[in-house]
């Protein structure tokens, strides 16, 4: 009985010693095979430009177009200059080209939106003096329009490009009254329209039914290219009424 107990104790001690040796051997293998744990590597510093990225450049606002009356050495009457200055200073034309018709001198001036004169030309006007169109005249056959009714109306008009009954390109000044700007027609030699345009005075420039006739070259190179897309504003100066009655804002601007 004592011998058996002694044998078991010896066996248990041997097993325990083997386990200790196995544990030590396993630990040694782990040290050799598994690299020691390291603290995580700190992230590299970002370049200064990346840490302090510049703000996007501010969007540049387009500069407002300069508004200044420039006559380019051309002469004009005082009423034309007065209206032109008011248009430019007040911005009455918005961003559109504009034209001023001086009926007393039978001459048209075409300006860029900011006020620079693009060109000027003599024109032919309505036969009769007056600043108003006869009511309903635009619906009447042209043969029924009496000589005293053939007036070119005064005022501020929003002109639009279009075509007339003859399929000609025109700038409608007053569509309801059938008043437009167009190339001079030379189909009636007795009217001598070309000679009237070329004469040095405005005394013989009253011949039309109310429309504004101009030299073809001026219409095609100055008026039509600048009015055909968006139209424009046309200021027709009076020849009978006071200027400030037709353009009341001029009195306030004076």
Secondary structure, 3 states (H helix, E strand, C coil): CHHHHHHHHHHHHHHHHHHHHHHHHHHHHHHHHCCCCCCCCCCCCCCHHHHCCCCCCCCCCCCCCCCCCECCCCCCCHHHHHHHHHHHHHCCCCCCCEEEEECCCCEEEEECCCCEEEEEEEEEEECCCCCCCCCCHHHCCHHHCCHHHCCCCCEEEEEEEEECCCCCEEEEEECCCCEEEEECCCCCHHHCHHHHHHCCCCCCCEEECCCEEECHHHHHHHHHHHHCCCCEEEEECCCCCCHHHHCCHHHHHC
